[in-house]
Amino acid sequence: MPFVVLGSTEVIPRDTFWEEHSHPTHELLWNHRGASSATVGARVWTITPTVGLWIPAGTRHSGWTPAGTWHRAAQFGVHAVPPLAERPVAVEVTPLLRLLLDRLDTEGLGAQERARTEAMVLDLLAPAEHQLLLHMPEAPLLAPIVEAVRADPADTTTLARWAVRLGVSTRTITRAFRSETGLGFSQWLATARVQHAIALLALGEEIEEVAERVGYHSASAFGVAFRRVTGMSPGRFRTQ
């Protein structure tokens, strides 16, 4: 059996949600075009053409892909490929890695050619420097904040105003966010906004419009936040 068994390569015709499931193989998800997401427990990864997601065999996950996304997946046999990591991890999908994965999908590829290509694929797989990952807090106290931000990333409610609404101190909210996500309120909010922005940019929307839709008063402020989370500017993201 080959190291790599390609799964799907599909342009998604409509907004699609995959219920929680698992695979007997390791899975690599990435997109040829557009941005999608995968959820494992309380963790939500954004998947793009340059940042994919490695999901170890047996890991239960759900997925969301908006209409128009060109979705790609590769399955790796557990008998031949040790897991890249014991838990899901973002993978840098370089141009060379994409070309090699495409080659494995070529009809008529000989056994020796396939084996060499698979070996190069495995050699190139590595965790990405920046994970497009958002931890969703599950504490009941934080549920109203999470719901508000998911409904409208541009929500302007400050930490102080949330404290008044929830009847607790700002310190209590901050502690709860750090305990559940490892981030303070403002850092978590910026990450949530950037995740939403990535999906909008992948649809071809203008940077200035995206900045406004996710709660930034200027493209420059949005650019600073985007770079802090992703390691690149919004403009560079759009050209990849």
N, C-alpha and C positions, 0 to 999 in steps of 0.2 A: 504494500500500500504506500502511496507517495506521502512525503512529508506534509504537503499542502494540498488541500482539496478546496478549490474555489467554490464559494457559495453563490450569492446573488450579485448581479450587476444590473441595476434597474433604475429607471427614471420613475419616481413616485408620482402617480397622476393626481393624487388628492392627499390632503392632510391625513396622516396615518399614525395610529397608536398601536403598538404591539404590547399585548398583555404580558405580565411577568412570566418568564419561561427560562429554561436553561438548555445547554447543548452538551453532548458527550465529548465534544472537541473543544480545544481552545479556539477563540474567535478574535479576529482583528476587524474592526469596523472603521471605515473612513468614507469620505465622499469625494466623488470626482467633481461635483458642483453642489454648492449649498451647505447649510449647517443643519445638523440634527442633534438629538440628545439621547442619552441612555441613563437610566436610573437604577442604582443598586442600593437598596435600603434607603438611607437618607441622603445619599450622595448623587448629585446630578452632574454628568460630564457633557460638555458641548463637543461635538465631533465636526470637523471641518476637512477641507482637502489637505491640510498640512498637519493637523493634529488628530490622530486616530485614537482608538481605544482598544486595548488588549483586555479580553475577558477570559479568565481561566475557565476550563471545563467545569461544568457543574454549578457555576455561579448564576444564581437567579437574578434576572434583570428585565426591565421593561424598556421600551423605546418610543420615541416620538420623532417623526420626520414630516416636515411641511411639504406641501405640493410643490413639484418642480425640482426637488432634490434628486441628484444623481447618486444613488446609494450604492456603496460597494461593501463587500464582506469576503473574508477568506477564513476557511476552517483549517486548523492544524491538528493532525492526529496526535493524540496523547501518547501513543506507543512509541513515537519517534521524536517528539518535540517536548522537551521539558518546559514548564511554564516560564514565561518571561518574568513573572512575579506571581506571588501567591494570591494577590488581590488585584482587582482591575487597576490598570495604570495607563496613562496617556502615552502614546507612541508618536514620535516624530515621523511623519510620512514625507520623506524626501523625494525629489524628482526621480532619483535612481531607484528607490524602493517602489515607487509607483510603476515605473517602466518594467521592473522585474515581475511585479504582480500581474501586470497586464500580459506579459509574455507567457505566464503560466496558464492564461486563459486562451492561448492561441491553439487552434485546432491543428493536429498533426505534429505536435511537439514530440520529438523522440524521447525515449526513456533516459538516455544519458544527458540530453539537453535539459530535460526537466529536473533531473537530479542536481545538475550544476546550478541551475537557476534557483532551485529551492534552497540549496546551501548558501547562496549569496543572499537570499531573502532573510534567512535565519541569522546570518552574520550582521545584517544591517538593522535588525530589530533592536531598538533601544528605547528606554523611557525618555519622554520629552522633557526638556528643561522646564517648560511651563505647562502645568496641567490646567485645562479649562474646566475647573471643578468647583462646584458650589455645594457645600454641606447645608442641607435644609434642617433647621432646628425643629425638634419634635416636642419641646416643652409646651404645655398648654398656655403658659404665660405669653409665649412669643407667637402663638398662632395668629392673632390679629395682625401683627406686623408682617408676617410671612404672606398672609392672604392679601394684604393691601399692596405689597410690593409686587407680588406675582400678577395681580390684576392691573397694576399701573406702576411700572418701574420709575415713572417720573413723580411718584407720590412725594410731597414735600414735607410730610410730617417729621418734625425733628425728634431727637431722642428725648428732649425735655417734654415735648408735647405728648409723646407716647407714654412717658412716665405718669403724667397727669391722667391720661385716659385710662391707664391700667391700674392706677392707684398704688404705684410702687415708686421706689427711687430710681434715678438714672443708673446708679451703681448696681442695683439689682438686675436691671435689664442687661447692662454690660457684662456682668458676671455670667448671666445665663447664656448670652451669645458666645462668650469665650469658652464656657464649659462644653457647649454642644458643637461648636463649629471651629474653635481655635481662633476666631476673629472677633474683634469688637464690632459694635453696631455699624459704624461708618464704613469699616473695611468690608463687612459682609454685604452691606447695601451696594457699595461700589462694584463688588464682584457680581452680584445679581444683575445690576444694570448692564455691565459689560457682557454678560452671557446673553442677555436679551438683545443688546446692540449687535452682537456677532450674527445673530439670525437675521436681523434687518439688513446689515451690510451685505450678507450673502445673497439677499434678494435683489441687490443692486441699488438700494436707497442711498441718497446722498448723505455724506458725513454730517453736514450741518443739520439736516432734518433728523437723522438718527440721534445726534447729540441732544436735541430738544426733546425728542420722544422718550429718552431715558433719563431726563431730569437735569441736564447740564445747560447752563445759560450761554455757554460759548463752546465752539469747536475745540479751542485750545485746552480748556479745562477737561473736556471729554477726552481729548488726546492723551493728557497726562494720566488720567485714570485708566484708560484703555491700555496704555503702555505698561503701567504698573502691574496690571493683571496678566497680560498676555506676552509681554516682552517685545511688542512691536507696535507701531503706530496704526491707526485705523486705515490710513492710506496704503500702507504696505500690506496689511491684511487683505485688502480688496484686490491687490494685484497678484496675489498668490493663487 
